[in-house]
């Protein structure tokens, strides 16, 4: 089975974001992470516009696993989606 692509949208000041990255590292999951608060304003606005339909409140972290989108640090759901529970 091919590994699912995992991408994260995080904030550098977010404790839940750090916990998510630590969790994925602990389970040896390869992931790509974007620190949204370090992006230029126009790049941030583009990301917010793209996630408007599923994350109107702009909650973090946002986890993309394959075609699934998980908003917030939902450990059990993330591990289930990755097939690691």
Secondary structure, 3 states (H helix, E strand, C coil): CCCCCEEEEECCCCHHHHHHHHHHHHCCCCCEEEEHHHCCHHHHHHHHHHCCCCCCCCCCCEEEECCEEEECCCHHHHHHHHCCC
